[in-house]
Amino acid sequence: PAIPSGVTNMHGCFSGCTNLTQAPVIPSGVTNMSWCFYGCSKITSVTLKCAAPSQNGSAFSGCSSLTAGSIKVPSVHFGAYKAAAAGMGADPEWFAAED
């Protein structure tokens, strides 16, 4: 199901969901993604419509099935996501710009 556009806090929302393979689109208003996908070892793709959240610690830690280009982000925020990758527990190459 879709995540409502008014959601801003996704702290830990999918944390530990080891069978999750694909997440719903994360809406543009999200400002907290800390621990959001932590430990989701089977997730293979994510689409983020939001700017790189200021609260994003370990958002993708333990997501061992993500690969280069598997996290789609708005092209205008692509650089910010790549810069924040280490704090998010992500490889910078996992992010891909999308319009």
N, C-alpha and C positions, 0 to 999 in steps of 0.2 A: 504493500500500500504506500501511497504518497505521504510524505511528511508535510504537515501543514506549513504554509508560508510564514506564519507568525512565530514559529519555533526559533528561539535564539540559543538555548542551552541544550547541548547534546552530550554533556559530560557523562561518560561511561555508558551511553545508551545501548551499544552493541557489545560492550566489553565481555570477553569470554564466550561469545557465540561461535563455537568452534565449527559448526556446520554452515555458517553463513558464507555463501559464495559470491553474492552480489548485493550491494546495499541500494536502498531507494535513493533517489537524487536528494542531496543535501541542499536545502533552500538558501537563498541569498542572504537572509537575515541572521544566520547562525554566527555567533561570536565566541562560543565556547565549544571546542571539540576535544578537550582533554580526555584521554583514555577512551575515546569514542569507539574505536575499532580494536582496542588492545586485545591481543590474543586471538583475533579472528584469523586463524591460520589457513583457512580455505578460501578467504575472500580473494577474488581475482580482478575485480574492477569496482571503481567508485567514481561517481560524478559529483563534484562540488560546485555549486553555483555561487558560493559565498567568497568574500575576500579572505585571505589567510587570517584565521582567527587569532586574536591576541592571546587567548587561552587555548593552547593546542598541545600541551605536553603529552608525549607518548601516545598520541592519537592513532598511530599505525604500528606501534611496537608489537612484535610477534606476528605480523602479517606476512608470513613467509611465502605466500603464493602470489603476492603482488610482483609485477615485473615492469620493465621499462614502458612508460606510456600508459600504464593501467589506471592512473588516477587523473581524470579529466578535470581541469580547472579553467576558470575564465582567463582568456589570454591576457587581459589587462592586469591580472594578479599572478601570472605565471612566475615572474621573477621573485616575488615575495614568498611564494610557496617553496621554490627551490632553496631560497635562503633560510627558510624555517625548517627544512627537511630534517636536519639532525635532531632538533628538539621534538619533532613529531615522531621520531623513531622510524623515519622513512629514508629511502635512498633518493637523492635529488632526481635521478633518472626515472623514477616512478611517475613523476608529474608530466603531463602533456597539456599544452595550451589548446583550448577549444573555444570557439565563438558561439 
